[in-house]
Amino acid sequence: LQTDLLNGNNIKEKEFVHELKELEKESVQMEARVADIKAAKKQILDEILEVERQMLLWEKKIQLEKETQAALHNSDEAKDIKGMEKEIHRMRHRLESLKRDQEKMVREMEYAIHKREDIAVKYKNTNGSGTGSQGH
């Protein structure tokens, strides 16, 4: 009976030692996971801080732009700027029209030059055949 108890105790002890080793292994794995999660948390917090900093910068820029627009909108300069923008628009349309006219004139000039060359070739051929034998 005592041998059976000793054997039973030894078996239980080995089971407990094995279970304890398994739990220690799990504990190490959990600690590693906790460390990884803490690192990820720190990185996310850093990213959040950076995003908040960027948001503040953008808010300042937006506010400055609103103030600038308000100042320009309410001043006489705004009227001048609007007038200049309209004048620039008109000038662009005029430039496009002039470019079209220029292209048309270039085409007409090229046509006239080709026509003149054709006439010159015809004249040369009619004069060239009659005077070609007399020159020699």
C-alpha positions as CSV (number, residue, x, y, z in Angstrom):
1,L,0.0,0.0,0.0
2,Q,2.8,2.4,0.9
3,T,4.5,1.6,-2.4
4,D,1.3,2.3,-4.3
5,L,1.0,5.7,-2.4
6,L,4.6,6.6,-3.2
7,N,4.1,5.6,-6.9
8,G,0.9,7.6,-7.0
9,N,2.7,10.6,-5.3
10,N,5.5,10.4,-7.8
11,I,3.1,10.3,-10.7
12,K,1.2,13.2,-9.3
13,E,4.4,15.1,-8.7
14,K,5.5,14.5,-12.3
15,E,2.2,15.6,-13.6
16,F,2.3,18.8,-11.4
17,V,5.9,19.5,-12.6
18,H,4.9,19.0,-16.2
19,E,1.8,21.2,-15.7
20,L,3.9,23.8,-14.0
21,K,6.4,23.9,-16.9
22,E,3.5,24.3,-19.3
23,L,2.0,27.1,-17.3
24,E,5.5,28.8,-17.1
25,K,5.8,28.5,-20.9
26,E,2.4,30.1,-21.3
27,S,3.3,32.8,-18.9
28,V,6.4,33.6,-20.9
29,Q,4.4,33.7,-24.1
30,M,1.8,36.0,-22.4
31,E,4.5,38.3,-21.1
32,A,5.9,38.5,-24.7
33,R,2.4,39.3,-26.0
34,V,2.0,42.0,-23.3
35,A,5.3,43.5,-24.3
36,D,4.3,43.5,-28.0
37,I,0.9,45.1,-27.2
38,K,2.6,47.8,-25.1
39,A,5.0,48.6,-27.9
40,A,2.1,48.8,-30.4
41,K,0.1,50.9,-28.0
42,K,3.1,53.3,-27.6
43,Q,3.4,53.5,-31.4
44,I,-0.3,54.2,-31.8
45,L,-0.2,56.9,-29.2
46,D,2.8,58.5,-30.9
47,E,0.9,58.5,-34.2
48,I,-2.2,60.0,-32.5
49,L,-0.1,62.8,-31.1
50,E,1.4,63.5,-34.6
51,V,-2.0,63.5,-36.2
52,E,-3.3,65.9,-33.5
53,R,-0.3,68.2,-34.1
54,Q,-1.0,68.1,-37.9
55,M,-4.7,68.9,-37.2
56,L,-3.7,71.9,-35.2
57,L,-1.5,73.1,-38.0
58,W,-4.3,72.7,-40.5
59,E,-6.8,74.4,-38.3
60,K,-4.4,77.4,-38.0
61,K,-3.9,77.5,-41.7
62,I,-7.7,77.3,-42.3
63,Q,-8.3,80.1,-39.8
64,L,-5.6,82.3,-41.4
65,E,-7.2,81.6,-44.9
66,K,-10.6,82.6,-43.6
67,E,-9.3,85.8,-42.1
68,T,-7.5,86.6,-45.3
69,Q,-10.6,85.9,-47.4
70,A,-12.7,88.0,-45.0
71,A,-10.2,90.9,-45.2
72,L,-10.0,90.7,-49.0
73,H,-13.8,90.2,-49.4
74,N,-14.6,93.4,-47.5
75,S,-12.1,95.7,-48.9
76,D,-11.8,97.8,-52.1
77,E,-9.0,95.6,-53.1
78,A,-11.4,92.7,-53.5
79,K,-13.3,94.7,-56.1
80,D,-10.0,95.5,-57.8
81,I,-9.0,91.8,-57.7
82,K,-12.4,90.8,-59.1
83,G,-12.0,93.3,-61.9
84,M,-8.5,92.1,-62.7
85,E,-9.7,88.5,-62.8
86,K,-12.4,89.5,-65.3
87,E,-9.9,91.4,-67.4
88,I,-7.5,88.4,-67.4
89,H,-10.4,86.2,-68.5
90,R,-11.3,88.6,-71.3
91,M,-7.6,88.8,-72.3
92,R,-7.3,85.0,-72.4
93,H,-10.3,84.8,-74.7
94,R,-8.8,87.5,-76.9
95,L,-5.5,85.7,-77.0
96,E,-7.2,82.5,-78.1
97,S,-9.0,84.5,-80.8
98,L,-5.8,86.0,-82.0
99,K,-4.1,82.6,-82.1
100,R,-6.9,81.3,-84.2
101,D,-6.6,84.3,-86.6
102,Q,-2.9,83.8,-86.7
103,E,-3.2,80.2,-87.6
104,K,-5.7,81.1,-90.3
105,M,-3.4,83.7,-91.8
106,V,-0.4,81.2,-91.7
107,R,-2.5,78.7,-93.6
108,E,-3.6,81.4,-96.1
109,M,0.0,82.5,-96.6
110,E,1.2,78.9,-97.1
111,Y,-1.6,78.5,-99.7
112,A,-0.6,81.7,-101.4
113,I,3.1,80.6,-101.4
114,H,2.3,77.2,-102.9
115,K,0.0,78.8,-105.5
116,R,2.8,81.2,-106.4
117,E,5.3,78.4,-106.6
118,D,2.9,76.5,-108.9
119,I,2.6,79.5,-111.1
120,A,6.3,80.0,-111.2
121,V,6.9,76.4,-112.1
122,K,4.3,76.6,-114.9
123,Y,5.8,79.9,-116.2
124,K,9.3,78.4,-116.0
125,N,8.2,75.3,-117.9
126,T,6.6,77.4,-120.7
127,N,9.5,79.8,-120.9
128,G,12.1,77.1,-120.2
129,S,11.0,75.0,-123.1
130,G,11.0,77.9,-125.6
131,T,14.2,79.6,-124.4
132,G,16.1,76.4,-123.5
133,S,17.2,75.8,-127.1
134,Q,18.0,79.5,-127.8
135,G,20.4,79.9,-124.9
136,H,22.8,77.3,-126.2
